[in-house]
């Protein structure tokens, strides 16, 4: 196995992992935005102070 093949394989695997994580995170965020009962972020301007 050539070193360049290993580097290309690892870089493509990393890019694929990042893309999958980004798609999963986007799906989770959109699902949470649709839920009216979800608690507001503490960074939101109209969030209750605790």
TIPAVO-519596 format. One record per residue (C-alpha): residue in three letters; residue number from 0; x, y, z. Coordinates in steps of 0.2 Angstrom, whole numbers. Layout:
REM residues N
(atom "ALA", NUM, (X, Y, Z))
...
This chain:
REM residues 50
(atom "UNK", 0, (0, 0, 0))
(atom "UNK", 1, (7, 17, -5))
(atom "UNK", 2, (7, 31, 7))
(atom "UNK", 3, (-2, 43, -4))
(atom "UNK", 4, (-17, 30, -6))
(atom "UNK", 5, (-18, 30, 13))
(atom "UNK", 6, (-18, 49, 15))
(atom "UNK", 7, (-31, 50, 1))
(atom "UNK", 8, (-42, 37, 10))
(atom "UNK", 9, (-41, 45, 27))
(atom "UNK", 10, (-45, 62, 20))
(atom "UNK", 11, (-60, 56, 10))
(atom "UNK", 12, (-66, 47, 26))
(atom "UNK", 13, (-64, 62, 36))
(atom "UNK", 14, (-74, 73, 24))
(atom "UNK", 15, (-87, 60, 23))
(atom "UNK", 16, (-88, 59, 42))
(atom "UNK", 17, (-90, 78, 44))
(atom "UNK", 18, (-103, 79, 30))
(atom "UNK", 19, (-113, 65, 39))
(atom "UNK", 20, (-112, 74, 56))
(atom "UNK", 21, (-117, 91, 48))
(atom "UNK", 22, (-133, 83, 40))
(atom "UNK", 23, (-137, 74, 56))
(atom "UNK", 24, (-135, 90, 66))
(atom "UNK", 25, (-146, 100, 53))
(atom "UNK", 26, (-159, 87, 55))
(atom "UNK", 27, (-159, 88, 74))
(atom "UNK", 28, (-160, 107, 73))
(atom "UNK", 29, (-174, 108, 61))
(atom "UNK", 30, (-184, 95, 71))
(atom "UNK", 31, (-181, 105, 87))
(atom "UNK", 32, (-186, 122, 78))
(atom "UNK", 33, (-203, 113, 74))
(atom "UNK", 34, (-207, 109, 92))
(atom "UNK", 35, (-215, 123, 101))
(atom "UNK", 36, (-213, 115, 118))
(atom "UNK", 37, (-194, 115, 116))
(atom "UNK", 38, (-185, 125, 129))
(atom "UNK", 39, (-178, 141, 123))
(atom "UNK", 40, (-159, 144, 123))
(atom "UNK", 41, (-152, 153, 137))
(atom "UNK", 42, (-144, 165, 124))
(atom "UNK", 43, (-161, 170, 117))
(atom "UNK", 44, (-166, 187, 120))
(atom "UNK", 45, (-183, 182, 127))
(atom "UNK", 46, (-178, 167, 137))
(atom "UNK", 47, (-182, 166, 155))
(atom "UNK", 48, (-168, 170, 167))
(atom "UNK", 49, (-164, 155, 179))
